[in-house]
Amino acid sequence: MASKINGVDTRPASPVGAGRATQRTQDPAAGGQGPQVKSNSTKDVHLSGAANTLASLEQSLLEMPEVDTAKVEDIRMQIETGVYRIKPEVIADGLIQFENVLSKVEK
């Protein structure tokens, strides 16, 4: 399975706008200088429970550190002292499990 990803944006995404009001804007591609609609009221968007859960998870992920420095230091010490052991069976099982998850996503 080979794939090539171009233009990946690694900047953190802004959280889903839970509870924020939205306002329609004029689409220039759909007619350019069409009449503008002005309104004093905005309509609120209410998110489902699943969307709120995803927004909460996204915020939690944004607050997590990118690297677990304690784990990195632990592994570094194991390597330096010669006690770190590679377990090929565990690595192979993890790769197979990862491939199984990916095969379900691609369908």
Backbone bond lengths (Angstrom), bond angles and torsions (degrees), N, CA, C in turn:
res aa  C-N    CA-C-N  psi(-1)  N-CA   C-N-CA  omega(-1)  CA-C   N-CA-C  phi
1 M - - - 1.450 - - 1.522 108.61 -
2 A 1.330 116.66 111.27 1.453 120.69 -179.53 1.509 108.68 -118.32
3 S 1.312 115.78 137.99 1.454 119.84 176.29 1.510 108.64 -146.44
4 K 1.310 116.01 153.00 1.448 121.18 -179.46 1.518 107.58 -126.26
5 I 1.307 115.47 127.87 1.457 120.21 -178.72 1.520 107.90 -112.26
6 N 1.310 116.33 124.98 1.453 121.77 178.06 1.510 109.48 -116.35
7 G 1.307 116.41 148.61 1.452 121.22 173.72 1.511 114.38 69.66
8 V 1.310 118.51 33.83 1.449 120.83 -179.66 1.520 108.81 -74.06
9 D 1.310 116.54 128.86 1.452 122.83 179.24 1.513 108.29 -97.38
10 T 1.332 117.50 113.75 1.459 120.81 -176.05 1.515 112.79 -93.70
11 R 1.317 117.70 3.42 1.462 119.34 177.36 1.522 109.27 -68.06
12 P 1.353 117.44 145.03 1.465 118.83 178.64 1.521 110.46 -63.43
13 A 1.301 115.49 137.85 1.461 120.81 178.93 1.516 109.46 -76.79
14 S 1.326 115.37 147.62 1.461 117.69 176.66 1.523 108.24 -74.52
15 P 1.330 117.14 146.12 1.459 120.44 -177.53 1.524 111.51 -60.65
16 V 1.304 116.17 151.65 1.447 121.85 176.99 1.518 107.78 -59.06
17 G 1.318 117.07 137.74 1.456 121.42 -171.90 1.504 114.59 -75.16
18 A 1.289 117.53 64.41 1.457 121.60 178.95 1.515 109.72 -62.16
19 G 1.324 116.42 118.50 1.452 121.42 175.09 1.512 114.93 83.89
20 R 1.335 117.95 -2.41 1.451 119.62 179.87 1.520 110.33 -85.77
21 A 1.321 116.48 143.45 1.462 121.11 177.70 1.522 108.90 -79.17
22 T 1.325 116.88 150.83 1.458 120.95 177.85 1.515 109.02 -119.47
23 Q 1.311 115.39 158.13 1.449 120.80 178.93 1.515 108.20 -138.85
24 R 1.321 117.45 133.38 1.460 120.47 179.07 1.519 109.56 -72.87
25 T 1.327 114.78 142.15 1.453 120.25 175.61 1.510 108.39 -116.13
26 Q 1.313 115.69 160.66 1.459 120.57 179.98 1.508 109.39 -72.67
27 D 1.322 117.49 134.23 1.456 122.71 178.79 1.520 108.58 -91.48
28 P 1.345 118.47 109.35 1.456 119.72 -178.48 1.521 113.04 -62.67
29 A 1.319 118.66 -27.00 1.457 121.50 -179.25 1.522 111.77 -73.25
30 A 1.327 117.82 -17.02 1.459 120.77 -175.58 1.517 112.10 -99.90
31 G 1.301 119.16 22.84 1.450 118.55 176.40 1.506 113.06 141.43
32 G 1.268 118.89 0.02 1.461 121.95 173.84 1.510 113.60 63.50
33 Q 1.334 117.18 -105.66 1.452 122.96 -172.18 1.526 112.95 -89.05
34 G 1.297 117.79 46.82 1.459 120.60 177.96 1.514 111.22 -71.14
35 P 1.329 117.66 172.71 1.456 120.36 179.99 1.529 110.41 -65.67
36 Q 1.308 115.30 140.36 1.450 119.91 179.14 1.522 109.33 -93.01
37 V 1.306 115.39 135.16 1.451 121.24 179.25 1.516 107.57 -97.21
38 K 1.320 115.83 124.31 1.455 120.01 178.61 1.518 108.52 -110.95
39 S 1.298 114.73 137.53 1.453 119.82 -178.88 1.510 108.22 -143.31
40 N 1.310 115.92 144.28 1.459 120.46 177.93 1.517 111.91 -87.47
41 S 1.325 117.28 -10.51 1.461 119.42 -178.34 1.522 109.56 -114.56
42 T 1.319 114.15 149.32 1.459 119.68 173.85 1.508 107.35 -117.74
43 K 1.308 115.15 150.42 1.460 119.96 179.52 1.515 108.35 -94.83
44 D 1.310 115.86 136.05 1.454 120.68 177.98 1.515 109.46 -83.33
45 V 1.324 113.92 145.14 1.456 120.81 175.37 1.512 107.08 -104.02
46 H 1.310 116.55 125.93 1.453 120.86 179.02 1.524 108.11 -107.34
47 L 1.332 115.29 125.83 1.448 120.54 -177.16 1.516 110.73 -91.29
48 S 1.320 115.36 149.38 1.457 120.69 178.00 1.523 109.59 -70.88
49 G 1.310 116.12 169.86 1.456 121.05 177.21 1.513 111.66 -60.15
50 A 1.336 116.55 -39.14 1.459 120.58 179.43 1.521 110.64 -64.42
51 A 1.320 117.53 -41.42 1.466 120.92 179.42 1.523 110.53 -65.86
52 N 1.320 116.98 -39.46 1.463 119.80 176.86 1.516 111.29 -64.80
53 T 1.324 116.77 -38.81 1.460 120.93 177.88 1.527 110.17 -64.14
54 L 1.333 116.73 -44.34 1.466 120.34 178.11 1.525 111.48 -62.89
55 A 1.324 117.44 -39.70 1.462 120.47 178.05 1.521 110.53 -63.42
56 S 1.320 116.41 -40.00 1.462 120.89 178.69 1.527 110.97 -66.01
57 L 1.336 116.56 -43.13 1.466 120.67 177.74 1.523 111.33 -63.17
58 E 1.321 115.65 -41.46 1.464 119.91 179.61 1.520 110.08 -61.72
59 Q 1.319 117.22 -43.69 1.460 120.54 179.29 1.521 110.80 -63.31
60 S 1.334 116.83 -40.39 1.464 120.75 178.33 1.524 110.69 -61.74
61 L 1.329 116.56 -42.02 1.464 120.46 179.10 1.526 111.72 -64.95
62 L 1.327 116.31 -38.14 1.459 119.66 179.64 1.527 111.59 -66.06
63 E 1.324 116.93 -28.09 1.461 121.08 -178.34 1.530 112.86 -85.88
64 M 1.336 117.21 -12.99 1.467 120.48 -179.28 1.522 110.17 -78.03
65 P 1.338 117.20 145.77 1.461 118.87 175.53 1.525 109.93 -68.89
66 E 1.331 116.35 150.62 1.456 120.71 -178.82 1.523 111.80 -71.77
67 V 1.326 117.10 -28.88 1.457 121.52 -176.49 1.522 108.83 -128.42
68 D 1.325 115.86 134.05 1.464 121.18 174.82 1.526 106.82 -84.64
69 T 1.320 116.36 91.60 1.459 120.96 -173.61 1.526 112.69 -62.17
70 A 1.329 117.40 -32.37 1.467 119.87 179.20 1.525 110.33 -65.85
71 K 1.339 116.29 -41.22 1.465 119.61 179.75 1.529 110.92 -68.22
72 V 1.323 116.28 -40.73 1.462 120.52 178.50 1.523 109.99 -61.17
73 E 1.320 117.05 -44.52 1.462 120.74 -179.89 1.529 111.28 -64.87
74 D 1.336 116.81 -38.84 1.465 120.93 178.00 1.527 110.97 -61.66
75 I 1.324 116.13 -46.72 1.475 119.99 179.41 1.522 110.51 -65.57
76 R 1.324 117.20 -39.49 1.465 120.99 178.40 1.530 110.45 -59.24
77 M 1.320 116.53 -44.03 1.468 120.59 179.70 1.536 111.08 -65.58
78 Q 1.346 116.81 -39.39 1.462 120.06 177.95 1.524 111.32 -62.64
79 I 1.331 116.43 -40.28 1.463 120.29 179.38 1.532 110.03 -67.04
80 E 1.326 116.52 -45.02 1.470 120.29 -178.51 1.528 112.35 -63.75
81 T 1.333 116.78 -34.67 1.469 119.59 -178.76 1.519 112.22 -89.69
82 G 1.333 117.84 -4.93 1.453 121.21 176.46 1.519 114.81 80.95
83 V 1.325 118.44 15.80 1.463 119.81 -179.82 1.532 112.98 -101.54
84 Y 1.331 117.36 -4.38 1.465 120.01 179.53 1.523 109.60 -72.56
85 R 1.317 116.02 127.74 1.470 121.44 -178.89 1.526 109.67 -120.48
86 I 1.311 114.96 130.96 1.458 121.20 175.72 1.517 108.09 -85.61
87 K 1.329 116.77 133.00 1.462 122.09 -179.52 1.529 108.09 -114.51
88 P 1.335 117.64 94.78 1.464 120.94 -176.38 1.526 113.37 -57.58
89 E 1.333 117.69 -34.57 1.472 120.52 -179.35 1.529 110.78 -64.03
90 V 1.324 116.55 -40.79 1.463 120.85 179.76 1.526 110.08 -66.85
91 I 1.340 116.82 -41.35 1.465 120.96 178.28 1.523 110.37 -63.54
92 A 1.326 117.65 -44.99 1.467 121.69 179.63 1.522 111.20 -62.99
93 D 1.328 116.96 -43.19 1.474 120.19 178.55 1.530 110.86 -61.51
94 G 1.326 116.48 -40.80 1.463 120.35 178.51 1.515 112.46 -64.67
95 L 1.340 116.79 -40.59 1.469 120.46 178.04 1.535 111.36 -64.90
96 I 1.317 116.33 -42.05 1.471 120.08 178.79 1.522 110.42 -63.99
97 Q 1.313 116.51 -43.20 1.460 120.46 179.39 1.534 110.22 -62.95
98 F 1.321 117.37 -42.11 1.459 122.24 178.10 1.532 111.12 -61.92
99 E 1.309 117.00 -44.83 1.467 121.27 178.53 1.535 111.05 -62.56
100 N 1.316 117.59 -38.84 1.465 120.95 177.69 1.519 111.46 -62.49
101 V 1.323 116.97 -40.80 1.464 121.00 177.68 1.516 109.85 -65.57
102 L 1.338 117.12 -44.89 1.464 120.42 179.59 1.520 111.94 -62.23
103 S 1.307 117.74 -38.47 1.471 119.68 -178.59 1.522 110.80 -64.33
104 K 1.300 118.50 -31.38 1.466 121.37 177.46 1.523 111.40 -73.53
105 V 1.324 118.18 -33.39 1.457 122.71 -179.11 1.520 110.88 -72.48
106 E 1.321 117.85 -37.94 1.454 122.32 -176.01 1.515 113.95 -70.23
107 K 1.319 118.63 -16.53 1.458 121.14 -176.27 1.489 113.12 -77.96
